[in-house]
């Protein structure tokens, strides 16, 4: 039988792979319990990102959107912290009240929303999980900075 650590080594560290040109909507919610969110939608006709709600900000932060999409294009963890995490264990990683939640909607057939949750800081990064996944990963500080880039200019 393999122990938990050995099983973690057998699983890919790739958390999410997103084709940037297929993303049609991004929603960023910062701080646990915060109702403040940034939502942008890609308009295929004009080939531009638009703020979903009028009055939400000055405009789309193109550099921030590029940073987020680049980070999502091949999101790979530093390591897998734990493969099977029960719902009542999420608070051990700060994932019960994530400091950042990033929802990604894609245009591909059969695609569904992916919610990336970022939790507590750890010795070499931040704990993270993807929506319905029961695995907890660790993302580097650099990747977390990219994912936390603003989508909307204030």
N, C-alpha and C positions, 0 to 999 in steps of 0.2 A: 504494500500500500504506500501511496505517496503522501507525504505530509503536506500541510497547507502551503508552506513556502515553496516546495517543489512544484505543486500544482500551479501556483501563480506564475512560475517561470514558463509553463507550457502555454499559457494564454497570451495572446497578442497584447502589446501595450498600446495599440492603436485604439483610441477611444471613439473617434468620429472621423469620417472622411466625407467632406462636403465639396462638391464642384461649385466654385464661386459663381459661375455663370448660370447655375440652376437655382440659386437662392432667390426667392421672390419676396421674402419678408423676414425682418430681424426685429426682435423685441428684446430690450435690455432692461432688466429691473435690478436696481442697485439697493442694497441694504435690506436686511430681513424685515418683513412687515411693512416695508415702504410701498406706498401706492404710486410713487413716482416711477414712470417708465418712459422709455424712448422706443417708439415703434416707427419703422420705415418700411416702405413697400417699393419694389422695383417696377417701374412702368415700362413694359416692353416696347410700346409704341414710341415713346420719347427717349428710350434707352437711358433713363435717369431714375435715381432714387428720390422718393418723395416722403415727406413726413406724413404719417397716417392721420394725425389729428391736427387741424388748423390751430395755430397759436401755441403749438408745443415748443417752439424755438425759432431761432433766426433762419435756420436752414440745415440741410444735411451736411454733416462733417465728412467730406469725401475721404480725407486721409484716415480718419477713425474707422470708417466703413471698410476701407482697404485693409487696414491692420487686422480688423476682426475677421474678415473673410480669408485673409492669408493664414491666420492662426488656425482657422477651422478647416482649411483645405486638407490637412493631414495631421489632425490633433493626436499627438502621441504623448503618453505619460512617461514620467521618469521611472515610475514603478507602479506595480499593482499593490495597493496596501492590503486589501482583503477581497476575496472573490465573492463570498456569500455574506451579505450584510442584511440583517433583519431591520424592519422599519424602526423598531425601538432602539436600534444601535446608531441611527443616523446622527443623533446628538453628540456621539463620541467624536464625530468628525466635523461638526458644525454644519452638517448638511440638512438638519431639520429646519434651520433658519439661515439659509445661504446668504452670504454677503453680496453675491451676484448670481443672477439667473439670466441665461441667454437662450431665447427660443428661436429656432431656425426652421423656417418653412421653405421647402424646395418645390420646384415645378415638375419634377419627374413623376412619371406614372407610378402610383402606389406609394408615393412618398408620404410620410406623416411627420408631424412636428417633432423635433428633437429638442429637449430641454436640457441644457448643460447647467449644472449647479456647482458653484464654487463655495467651499466651506472654510474651515479653520486653517490657519497657517501651521505648517509642520517644519521640521528642521531643514528641509531642502526645497520647500515649495508650499503648495496648498492642496488640500483634499478636494476631490471633484468626483462627480458621478454624472451619468447621462440618464435622465428621466426614469424609465422603468427598469433600468439596469440594477442589478443587486451587487455590483462590484464597486469598490472605492479605489480611486487612482490618486496619484500625486502628480500635479502639474508643476513645472518650473515657474519661478517668479517671473521670468521673462515672458513666458507664454501667457500667464495670468495678466500681466500688464497689457499685452496686445489684445486679449479678449475684453479687457475692461475699458478699452478706448471708447470715447464718446461717439455716438451715432448722430447726435444733433448738436449744432452750435447753439450756445445760449446767448 
